[in-house]
Amino acid sequence: MSWLICLKGIIWREMLRFYHQRSRLIGALVRPLMWLLVFATGFRAALGVAIAPPYDTYIPYAVYVLPGLVGMVQLFNAMQSSLSMVYDREMGSMRALLLSPLPRWYLIVCKLLAGVAVSIVQAYAFLGVAYLFGDDAPPAGYLSVLPALLLNGVMLGALGLLLSSLIRQLENFAGVMNFVVFPLFFLSTALYPIWKIQEGSEILAQICQFNPFTYGVEMIRFALYGQIDGLSVLVVSGAGALFLVAAVLGYSPSKGLTRLKAG
């Protein structure tokens, strides 16, 4: 019971923080919507339509790019959640949490799940606003995409936790976040299909294939149309587990990366 109370309390705290930070929700919606409008309008004449797996037919470019922007919402939320971890550690609230009787790994997982819950709320808010612009997925897709959002949120959130365990000062976080966010997003299939990237550069196409965010976007793209991409699910699950283990070790006082750096 105490474990469930802890999980509920941490998730509720993150939800309250998100509710009181109205600018965070507005930023999470405005940023991808601007990308959606700019790319869907500005590049429609150049690209026309794009092939979207899991289909062999052509679809509007705005429909293709929608899953990538949903992934962008979760990516930025993961970085903001890791930023709050660094802030809480500086303010002392994170230290008080980690000193509780429950295992430290469980507390880290609770923080991860709380961030994932917030990212799912933001993703559905963006999908709802995008629907008003006519870029809607099939009605059943809004339900079938939920497991993909959960899995992708866990992978990105675990990556954010790993970064927060390595960053000691709040001032250093902005540079690290830009160094991580932009390569992950642009070197993926969020904006262009892999065959389109191959036409420009074979090397960039290979980098995209090694980017775990690519598989997160593809997983969401398939799930929005009621299909499952087994390879993407496998890669996202493996990467999420790897990042989470590294993050737990990073916050461990006996095995953590901070202790290794000090040594």
N, C-alpha and C positions, 0 to 999 in steps of 0.2 A: 504493500500500500504506500509506503514512503517513497518508493521509486516512482510510482504513478503520480503522487502528489508533486514530486520534484519536476517531472516532465511537464505536468500541467502548469505549474508555476512559471517555469522558464518560457514555455510557449506563450502563456498569457502575458508575461512581461514584454516579450518581443512584439506581440500584437498591440499592446498598449503603446509601446514606443513608436511603432509604425503608425498608429492612429493619430498620435499627437504630432508626428512629423509630417504634416500635410504636404510640404514641399517635396518630400521623398516620393510620395505617390504621384504628384504632378510631374516630377522629373522622370519617373519610370514610364509615364504614359507619353509625355511630349517627345522625348528623345526618339523612341522607335517610330512614333507616328510621323515625325518629320522625315525620317529615313524612308518610311513607307510612301509618303506623298512624293518625295523628291525622286526616289528611284523608280517608283511605279509610273510617274508622269514623265520625268526627264529621260528615262531610258526606254520607254515603251516604243518610241519611234525608231531607236537604234536596234533594239533587240527584238522588237515585236513580241514574240511569245517564247517561252522556255519550256524545255522538256522537264517534267517533274516526276522523278521516281516517287511513288511506285507505279506510274502509268506510262504507257507507250504513246500517249496522245499529247497534244499541245494544250497548254493552259496559259492564262494571262500571267505576265511577269509579276504583278502585284500578288497573285495567289501563291506563286512560287516563293517569293521572298518573305511571306508572312511567317512561316515557321522559324526562319532565321532571326527575325525580329523578336519573336517570342523567346528564343534562346538568348538574345541580347538582354532582354528584361531580366532573365534569371542570372545572367552573367554579372550584370551591374549590381544586382541585389546581393549576390554572393560576395562581391568585393566590398560593398557597403557594410555587410554583416561582419566581415573580417575587420573592417575599420572600427566598428563599434567594439570588437573584442580588444583591439589595441587601446582604445579609449578607456574601456572598463578596467583594463589592467593598469593603466596609468592612474586612474581615479581610485583604485583599490577595491571596487566592487567585484571584479573578477577574482581577486585573491580570496575574498570572503566566500565566494561560491565554491572555489576549488578546495577550500578547507573544510567543506561539509563532510559528514561521515560517509557519504556515498562514494563509490569508486570514481576516480578521476575520469576514466575512459567513458563512464556512463554520463557524467556531466558534460563532457565534450560532445557526445552523441546527442544529448538533449539540446545543446546550443545549436548543433547542426540541424536537427529536425525543426527547431523553432525558426531558423532562417529559411528552411525549405518551405515551411507553411506560409511565411510572408511572401516568398517568391511566387508561390502558386496563386495567391490572392492577386498579386500584381500581374501575373501572366493572364489570368482570366479577365481582369479589368481591361487589359490591353486588347484582348480578343473581343471583348464586348464593344469597346470603342471602335475597333477596326471593322466590326460588323456594321456599324452605322455608316461607314464609308463604302460599304458594298464589297469589302474583301472578306467574305464569309466562307467558312468551311462547311461541309455537310453538317446538319444538326447533330447527328450521332457522333461526329468527330469531337465535339466539345466534351463529351463524356469519355470517349476512348482515348483522348490525349492525356487524361489525368495520370495514369501510371507512368507515361513518358516524362511528364513534367516532374513527377516525384523523383524518378531515377536521375534525370538530368540535374535537378536541383541538388540532390545528394552529392553528385560528382563535383559540381561547381562549388557547392558549399564546403566540401571537404578540402578542395584546393584553396579556398579562401582561408580556412582554418590553418592550413599548413603555412600559408604566407604570414598570417598573424602570429604564428609561433616563432617565426624567424625575424620579424621586425620588432625592434626594441623601442623605437621612438615614433610618435605620431607624425612628426614632420617628414619622415622618410617614406611614409606610406603612399603619398600621392604619386611619386615617381615610380615606385614599384608597381602600383596598380595600373598605370598607363603602359608600363613595360609588359604587363601580363595581358591586359584586356584587349588592346588593339591587335597584337599578333594573333591571339586566339580567335578574334572575331573575323579579321580580314583574311587570314590564312585558313579559311574554312569555306564550306559550301553554303554559307548563310545568304550570300548575295548572288552568287553565280553557281551554276551546276559545274561539276568537275570537268565535263567535256569542254565547257567554255573556257575554263582556266587552262586546260591542256593546249588549247589553240594558241594561247599567249605565251605560256612557259611550261615546259614539262617539269622543271625543277619545282616550281611553285605548286603544281598539281600533286607532286609526290609529297611535298611538305603538308599539303592539305590532307592527304591520306593518313599522315601520322599524327594529325591534330585530333585529340579526343573530342574537342568541341564540334568538329565536323560530324562525328557519329551521334552526338547529342542532338544536333539539328536534324539530321536525317531520321533519327528515331522519332522526333516530334512530327516531322513531315509525313512519315508513314502513318503514325498514330492518328493524325488529324483526318485521315481518310480510312480509318478502321483497319489498317494493316500493320503487321509487325515485321520489322527488319531485324532478323536474328543477329547478324553481325554487329549492328549498332548497339543492340541491347547487351551483347557480350562485352564489347569494348568499353561501353559506358560503365557497366557494372564492375569490370576489372579495374578501370582507372579510378572509379569512386572508392573502391575498397583499398587500393594502394594509397591514395591521397589521405584517406581517413586513418589508416594505420600510421602513416608518417606524421599526421597531425597529432595523434594521441601520443606518439613517442616525443614529438616536439614539446608537448606540454607536460611531459613526465619529468619530475625533479631529479630522478636518478638516471634516466636514460635519455633525457631531452637533448635537443640540438643545442640549446643554450649552454648546457653543462659541457658539451663537447667543445664548443667554441671557447668557453672559458679555459678549459684544459689546454 
